[in-house]
Amino acid sequence: MTLRACFTMLALIALATQAQAFEISSPSVSDGKWDAKYLGDKAGCGGQSVSIALAWKDPPAGTNSYALTMFDTDANGGKGFWHWLAWNIPSSATGLREGAGAQNGKRMPKGAVMGKGGVGRAGYFGPCPPPGSGDHHYVFTLYALGEKTLRVPANPLPEMVSVAAKSSALGQATVTYTYGR
């Protein structure tokens, strides 16, 4: 076998064994374009706070559950605002259907838990930036966890959920969508 053939074979083997990237996306939203039903249902935002559908693929090996956060990085003078927190999503899930973040939690996969975000209630709260504040960045982060149950106290603060998920994550996937009014 020639040297060139050996290098070609090694390159093909390296490409074949390369892991796929862990990804999250939404078929419901394109950047900057949100249907009104997905927007916040307070402060004159005109929405219904119906959570967007999410899909993910290629989680890291050993994933036993997921945790999800939605965070507006531009709110509160750059301090941010938590829109959605969910954890103990089973590893068998490959996404969340539209409306899964309803306040009663009945549309989430069995065993999943939703925490209180910035509006003081559990469940999804849609984008609702102040008029004239420019585009806000809504960051959806999905953490692939090596444990089935995220270790957080009862009624945790959003920051506690985020820190616990980050500290026990095998990997994370992020997608950011913008919205302004």
C-alpha positions, 0 to 999 in steps of 0.5 A: 500500500502506498503512503498516499493510500495510507493517509487517505484511509486514515483520513476516512477512518477519522471522518467516520468515527467523528461524533455528530454535534449535539444540536437543538432547533425549533421548527416553530421560529425563524430568527426574529419571526415569532407567531403571536401565540408564542409571545408573552401573555403579560405586559401588553405583549399580545401573546398566549405564552404557547411554548415553541416546539423544540427538537434535538439530536445526537446527544452525548453517549451516557445521557440519562436526562435533559435540562432546558433553559430559556434566557433573555440575555438583554433584559433587565439592563443586561442582567437577563430574564429566565423565561423557561426552566425544565429538567428531568426530561427523559433521555428517550425524548428527542424534543418537546412539542408545541405547547409542552411548556403549559403552566400545568405541566401536563404536556411535558414528558412523564417525570419532567419538572418545570421551575419558576422563571422571572414571572414567578410561575412554572412553565414557559413565558414567551418573549416580551421585551419592552417596546423600543428596547431593540432585539432581545436574544432568547437563548435556549440551552439543552443540557445532556445530563449523566443522571436521571434526576437533576439535584436541586432543592424544591422550588429552586431559583432559576440560577440554581437550576442553571448551575446544577445543569451546567455542573453535571452536563455531559454536553450542551446544545444552544440555539438563539432566536431574536425578537424585538418590538 
